[in-house]
Amino acid sequence: MADAADKTNGPTPEALPKSEPAGYFEGESMSRRRAFTVAGQAVGGLAGAIIVLPAVGFALAPIFKEPDEVWESVGPTSRFTADTYKPVVFTLVEGIGEAGKTTAFVRKGTSAGNDPYIAISTRCAHLGCPVNFVAAAKSFVCPCHGGVYDFEGKVIGGPPVRPLDRFQTRVRNGQVQIGPRYSVTSHLQPVRYRDPGEYTGGIWNYIYPPRPDTPPPP
């Protein structure tokens, strides 16, 4: 009876031929509406790429560009002793005259250390104020906010969160040379350079990642 009723009432919806959109012709693979949709998406993607790609390139470029190392002689080896620091002025950034110069405190290393000469930055690890070396106390003192560092540059008082930065050193032809800056942990282990106020140990290494444009010290 059901078969008879189906034949009487006509074909089922599944059996009806599929209707095509207006203007469709046999062999057409894309409708006009679909073509405009794809074209609009392509234009939007191109506009987004024009905006996003320069920003991404600007952010990632420092990772792949290793800065040139600048080394400068600051005096003969006989000038420096192990019991006190001598201030030296050298060029940290070339091509900008006096503005590119900075000061460091240099002394001869001890037999227990790995570095033949120690060069400590005068930039306080709190907010970057210049510290002074007080020979009588064998300490570095920041006059801005009372930061105090011991003879090795470790924090012993005040608001700084880490030791004073250091500079790489080497000896060439009897002259002590100073190179790139780097940071040290409270155990004086080298890490990559960090800005003032950034931690160098524990979970802070992930919360405050180091700058990507400075290679790690050797």
NUSEMI-903353 format. One record per residue (C-alpha): residue number from 1; residue in one letter; chain; z, y, x. Coordinates in steps of 0.05 Angstrom, whole numbers, plus 32768, in hexadecimal, padded with zeros to 4 digits. Layout:
! NUSEMI-903353
{pt NUM, A, A, {Z, Y, X}}
...
END
This chain:
! NUSEMI-903353
{pt 1, M, A, {8000, 8000, 8000}}
{pt 2, A, A, {8010, 8030, 8039}}
{pt 3, D, A, {7FCD, 8024, 8059}}
{pt 4, A, A, {7FAB, 8030, 8018}}
{pt 5, A, A, {7FD1, 8071, 800E}}
{pt 6, D, A, {7FBF, 8089, 8053}}
{pt 7, K, A, {7F76, 807D, 8045}}
{pt 8, T, A, {7F7B, 80A1, 8002}}
{pt 9, N, A, {7FA0, 80DE, 801C}}
{pt 10, G, A, {7F75, 80E7, 805A}}
{pt 11, P, A, {7F82, 80DF, 80A5}}
{pt 12, T, A, {7FC7, 80EA, 80C3}}
{pt 13, P, A, {7FD6, 8129, 80EE}}
{pt 14, E, A, {7FD2, 80FF, 812D}}
{pt 15, A, A, {7F8C, 80EB, 811C}}
{pt 16, L, A, {7F73, 8132, 8111}}
{pt 17, P, A, {7F4A, 8150, 814A}}
{pt 18, K, A, {7F6D, 8183, 8176}}
{pt 19, S, A, {7F5A, 81CB, 8166}}
{pt 20, E, A, {7F43, 81F6, 81A0}}
{pt 21, P, A, {7F51, 8241, 81A9}}
{pt 22, A, A, {7F1F, 8274, 8193}}
{pt 23, G, A, {7EE7, 827F, 81C5}}
{pt 24, Y, A, {7EF1, 823B, 81E5}}
{pt 25, F, A, {7EB4, 8216, 81FC}}
{pt 26, E, A, {7EAD, 81CF, 8215}}
{pt 27, G, A, {7EBA, 81C9, 825F}}
{pt 28, E, A, {7EE9, 8205, 8262}}
{pt 29, S, A, {7F26, 81F6, 828E}}
{pt 30, M, A, {7F4E, 8237, 8283}}
{pt 31, S, A, {7F55, 8264, 8248}}
{pt 32, R, A, {7F52, 82B0, 824C}}
{pt 33, R, A, {7F9D, 82B5, 823D}}
{pt 34, R, A, {7FAD, 8283, 8273}}
{pt 35, A, A, {7F81, 82A8, 82A5}}
{pt 36, F, A, {7FA5, 82EB, 8297}}
{pt 37, T, A, {7FE9, 82C9, 829D}}
{pt 38, V, A, {7FD8, 82AB, 82E1}}
{pt 39, A, A, {7FBB, 82ED, 82F9}}
{pt 40, G, A, {7FF9, 8313, 82E3}}
{pt 41, Q, A, {8027, 82E1, 8307}}
{pt 42, A, A, {7FFD, 82E7, 8346}}
{pt 43, V, A, {8001, 8333, 8345}}
{pt 44, G, A, {804C, 8331, 8339}}
{pt 45, G, A, {8056, 82FF, 8372}}
{pt 46, L, A, {802D, 832A, 83A1}}
{pt 47, A, A, {8054, 8368, 838F}}
{pt 48, G, A, {8096, 8343, 839A}}
{pt 49, A, A, {807E, 8329, 83DE}}
{pt 50, I, A, {806B, 8370, 83F4}}
{pt 51, I, A, {80B2, 8387, 83E4}}
{pt 52, V, A, {80D9, 834A, 83FD}}
{pt 53, L, A, {80B4, 8334, 843C}}
{pt 54, P, A, {80C0, 8374, 8465}}
{pt 55, A, A, {810A, 8372, 8455}}
{pt 56, V, A, {810F, 8329, 8469}}
{pt 57, G, A, {80E8, 8336, 84A9}}
{pt 58, F, A, {8116, 8370, 84BA}}
{pt 59, A, A, {8154, 8345, 84AF}}
{pt 60, L, A, {813A, 8309, 84D7}}
{pt 61, A, A, {8117, 832C, 8510}}
{pt 62, P, A, {8156, 8336, 853B}}
{pt 63, I, A, {8163, 82EC, 8539}}
{pt 64, F, A, {8122, 82DC, 855E}}
{pt 65, K, A, {8122, 8319, 858B}}
{pt 66, E, A, {814F, 8311, 85C8}}
{pt 67, P, A, {8162, 8354, 85E5}}
{pt 68, D, A, {8154, 8363, 862E}}
{pt 69, E, A, {818F, 835C, 865D}}
{pt 70, V, A, {81A1, 839A, 8684}}
{pt 71, W, A, {81C8, 8392, 86C5}}
{pt 72, E, A, {81E2, 83CC, 86EE}}
{pt 73, S, A, {8208, 83D0, 8730}}
{pt 74, V, A, {824C, 83F3, 872B}}
{pt 75, G, A, {8265, 83EE, 8773}}
{pt 76, P, A, {826F, 83C1, 87AF}}
{pt 77, T, A, {829C, 8385, 87A9}}
{pt 78, S, A, {82CE, 83A6, 87D8}}
{pt 79, R, A, {82DC, 83DC, 87A4}}
{pt 80, F, A, {82FF, 83AE, 8773}}
{pt 81, T, A, {8341, 8389, 877A}}
{pt 82, A, A, {8365, 8355, 8750}}
{pt 83, D, A, {83A4, 837D, 8742}}
{pt 84, T, A, {8386, 83B9, 871D}}
{pt 85, Y, A, {8349, 83D2, 86F9}}
{pt 86, K, A, {8317, 8406, 8710}}
{pt 87, P, A, {82F0, 842E, 86DC}}
{pt 88, V, A, {82A4, 842D, 86E3}}
{pt 89, V, A, {826C, 8450, 86BD}}
{pt 90, F, A, {822B, 842C, 86B1}}
{pt 91, T, A, {81EF, 842C, 8682}}
{pt 92, L, A, {81F8, 8401, 8645}}
{pt 93, V, A, {81B9, 8418, 861F}}
{pt 94, E, A, {817D, 842F, 8647}}
{pt 95, G, A, {814F, 8469, 8635}}
{pt 96, I, A, {8181, 8497, 8612}}
{pt 97, G, A, {81A0, 84BA, 864D}}
{pt 98, E, A, {81EB, 84C8, 864F}}
{pt 99, A, A, {81F4, 84AE, 8608}}
{pt 100, G, A, {81E2, 8468, 8621}}
{pt 101, K, A, {8219, 8466, 8655}}
{pt 102, T, A, {825D, 8445, 864C}}
{pt 103, T, A, {829D, 8437, 8674}}
{pt 104, A, A, {82BC, 83F5, 8687}}
{pt 105, F, A, {82F9, 83E1, 86AF}}
{pt 106, V, A, {82E9, 83B1, 86E8}}
{pt 107, R, A, {8316, 8386, 8715}}
{pt 108, K, A, {830E, 834A, 8741}}
{pt 109, G, A, {831B, 8307, 871F}}
{pt 110, T, A, {8352, 82D8, 8733}}
{pt 111, S, A, {8348, 8293, 8751}}
{pt 112, A, A, {835F, 8274, 8710}}
{pt 113, G, A, {8328, 8295, 86E7}}
{pt 114, N, A, {82DE, 8285, 86E1}}
{pt 115, D, A, {82C4, 82CB, 86EC}}
{pt 116, P, A, {82C3, 82EA, 8732}}
{pt 117, Y, A, {82C9, 832F, 8712}}
{pt 118, I, A, {82E4, 8345, 86CF}}
{pt 119, A, A, {82C4, 8380, 86AA}}
{pt 120, I, A, {82EA, 8396, 866A}}
{pt 121, S, A, {82CD, 83C4, 8636}}
{pt 122, T, A, {82F1, 8405, 8627}}
{pt 123, R, A, {82DF, 83FF, 85DD}}
{pt 124, C, A, {831D, 83EE, 85B3}}
{pt 125, A, A, {8313, 83B1, 8587}}
{pt 126, H, A, {8332, 83D7, 854C}}
{pt 127, L, A, {8304, 8412, 853F}}
{pt 128, G, A, {82E1, 841B, 8582}}
{pt 129, C, A, {830B, 8453, 85A0}}
{pt 130, P, A, {830C, 8456, 85ED}}
{pt 131, V, A, {8348, 8434, 860B}}
{pt 132, N, A, {836C, 8448, 864C}}
{pt 133, F, A, {8387, 841A, 8682}}
{pt 134, V, A, {83CF, 842B, 8693}}
{pt 135, A, A, {83D9, 8410, 86D9}}
{pt 136, A, A, {8425, 8415, 86D7}}
{pt 137, A, A, {8429, 83E9, 8699}}
{pt 138, K, A, {83EC, 83BF, 86AB}}
{pt 139, S, A, {83D4, 83C9, 8664}}
{pt 140, F, A, {839C, 83E8, 863C}}
{pt 141, V, A, {83B1, 841B, 8608}}
{pt 142, C, A, {8388, 8439, 85CF}}
{pt 143, P, A, {839C, 8481, 85C1}}
{pt 144, C, A, {837E, 8481, 857B}}
{pt 145, H, A, {83A8, 844E, 8555}}
{pt 146, G, A, {83D8, 8431, 8588}}
{pt 147, G, A, {83B3, 83F1, 859B}}
{pt 148, V, A, {83D0, 83D0, 85D9}}
{pt 149, Y, A, {83B0, 839A, 8604}}
{pt 150, D, A, {83CC, 8374, 8640}}
{pt 151, F, A, {83AE, 836F, 8686}}
{pt 152, E, A, {8379, 833E, 866E}}
{pt 153, G, A, {8367, 8365, 8631}}
{pt 154, K, A, {838D, 833B, 85FD}}
{pt 155, V, A, {83AD, 835F, 85C2}}
{pt 156, I, A, {83F8, 8368, 85C9}}
{pt 157, G, A, {8403, 83A0, 8597}}
{pt 158, G, A, {83E4, 83CC, 8562}}
{pt 159, P, A, {83AC, 83C0, 8530}}
{pt 160, P, A, {8374, 83A0, 855A}}
{pt 161, V, A, {8361, 835B, 8541}}
{pt 162, R, A, {8345, 833E, 8582}}
{pt 163, P, A, {8342, 8349, 85CE}}
{pt 164, L, A, {8319, 837E, 85F0}}
{pt 165, D, A, {82D0, 836C, 85FB}}
{pt 166, R, A, {82B7, 835B, 8640}}
{pt 167, F, A, {8277, 8363, 8667}}
{pt 168, Q, A, {8253, 832E, 868E}}
{pt 169, T, A, {8258, 8338, 86DA}}
{pt 170, R, A, {8234, 831E, 8717}}
{pt 171, V, A, {822E, 832F, 8761}}
{pt 172, R, A, {81EC, 8341, 8781}}
{pt 173, N, A, {81E5, 8358, 87CA}}
{pt 174, G, A, {822E, 8368, 87CF}}
{pt 175, Q, A, {822D, 8393, 878F}}
{pt 176, V, A, {8253, 8383, 874F}}
{pt 177, Q, A, {8223, 8387, 8714}}
{pt 178, I, A, {8234, 838D, 86CA}}
{pt 179, G, A, {8209, 836F, 8693}}
{pt 180, P, A, {820C, 8364, 8648}}
{pt 181, R, A, {824B, 836A, 861F}}
{pt 182, Y, A, {826D, 832E, 85FD}}
{pt 183, S, A, {82AD, 8320, 85D8}}
{pt 184, V, A, {82E6, 82F0, 85E8}}
{pt 185, T, A, {8319, 82CC, 85BD}}
{pt 186, S, A, {8364, 82D0, 85C6}}
{pt 187, H, A, {835C, 8297, 85F7}}
{pt 188, L, A, {8328, 82C1, 861C}}
{pt 189, Q, A, {82F0, 8290, 860A}}
{pt 190, P, A, {82AC, 82B3, 8606}}
{pt 191, V, A, {828C, 82BD, 85C2}}
{pt 192, R, A, {8251, 82E6, 85AB}}
{pt 193, Y, A, {8257, 8331, 85A8}}
{pt 194, R, A, {827B, 834E, 856C}}
{pt 195, D, A, {8288, 8394, 8551}}
{pt 196, P, A, {82CD, 83B3, 8553}}
{pt 197, G, A, {82FC, 8398, 851E}}
{pt 198, E, A, {82DB, 8353, 8519}}
{pt 199, Y, A, {8302, 8314, 8526}}
{pt 200, T, A, {82EC, 82E0, 8559}}
{pt 201, G, A, {8313, 82A2, 8545}}
{pt 202, G, A, {831E, 826F, 850E}}
{pt 203, I, A, {8300, 8279, 84CA}}
{pt 204, W, A, {82F0, 82C1, 84DB}}
{pt 205, N, A, {82B4, 82A8, 8503}}
{pt 206, Y, A, {8294, 8297, 84BF}}
{pt 207, I, A, {82AF, 82D1, 8496}}
{pt 208, Y, A, {8298, 8303, 84CC}}
{pt 209, P, A, {825B, 82E3, 84ED}}
{pt 210, P, A, {8245, 8302, 8530}}
{pt 211, R, A, {8209, 832F, 8538}}
{pt 212, P, A, {81C9, 8305, 853F}}
{pt 213, D, A, {81A6, 8333, 8571}}
{pt 214, T, A, {81D4, 8325, 85AC}}
{pt 215, P, A, {81CF, 82E2, 85D2}}
{pt 216, P, A, {820F, 82BD, 85E4}}
{pt 217, P, A, {822B, 82C8, 862A}}
{pt 218, P, A, {8219, 8292, 865E}}
END
